[in-house]
Amino acid sequence: MALRLAASRLSSTTTTIATRSLSTGLDRAKTPEDYDRVLQTFANIRACAVLRTPTSDACPKAMQACIDGGFKIVEFTLTTPNCLEHLSNFREKYDGDVMVGCGTIMNTADAERAIDAGAEFIITPVMLPDVIQWCAARNIVSVPGCQTPTELLNAYRNGAPLQKLFPGVAGGPMWVKAVSAALPMLSINPTSGVDLDNAGDYLRNGAASVGLVAPLFDPVAIQNEDWDQIAKNAEKVMANVREVGPYVRK
C-alpha cells in the first residue's frame, strides 16, 4: 500500500510505469521514489557526459576531469574496456553527488550487469523494446536511442521516460523544437550533434536534456592526456546549460 501511495504522487507517465512493478518480486527492482529521483536529477542538471575511450587507463582520468569541470550526470559506455569496473568505482566514490549510468546497452543481460555494477540509469544506442520494458517493470530509467519521431514516440509508449535523439539530425535545435511541439508528451535527449556552444540552444528549443560525447571528451585531448582541456570543456558547456535553468517535467 505504501508503494501505491508513493507512486500516485508521481507524474502520469511515472505512475503508469511504477504500477507495473508494484509487485516487486522482480529482480533488481528499484522503488518509485528512486525512479523519480533519477528523472528529477536529469531535469535539474540537464546535461550528461558520455564517455567512450579506446583504453581502460584513459577512462577514469577523462571522467574525473569532466566531473572536476562541473558535470553531475555521467555515462560510462560498454564499448570502453573495463567499463563496469570503472562505473562501479565512480558510483562508490560519488554516490549521492554525481549520478552514474551505463550506455551501449544492447540487451537485458547487459542491463542486468550494468545495474549490478551500480548504474542508476540505462542508455541504449537504438530503440530496444525488450530493454525498455525490462527497465520500466523495475522502475529503472531507460533512455533509448531513436532517430525519427516515430521511434521517439514508440520508445515513450514502451515505457521510456526520456528519449535519446541519436544520431544527430539535420536542423538540430529547430528539429527538436518542431517535434516537441507536435509530440509534447516526449522528453527528448539529443546526444549526437550537441557541442560546447549549442547545448543551450537545444535546451531552449524543447530538449529535456542533452548528452555530450566527442566535443566534451576531445579525442586529441584524450590521446595527449590533456585532462585540463577536458575539464575546461566541461566548465564551458555546463555554464551554457545552467543559463537555461531546470526542465519542467511532463
Protein Blocks (a to p, Z undefined) as FASTA:
>chain_A
ZZmmmmmmmcfklmmmmmmmmmmmbghiacfklmmmmmmmmmmnopacddddfbfklmmm
mmmmmmmnopabdcddfkbghklmmmmmmmmmmgokaccddehiabfklmmmmmmnopab
dcdfbdcfklmmmmmmnopacddddfbfklmmmmmmnopabdcdddddehijmmmmmmmm
mmmmbccddfehpafklmmmmmmnopabdcdfklmmgfklmmnopaklmmmmmmmmmmmm
mmnopaddZZ
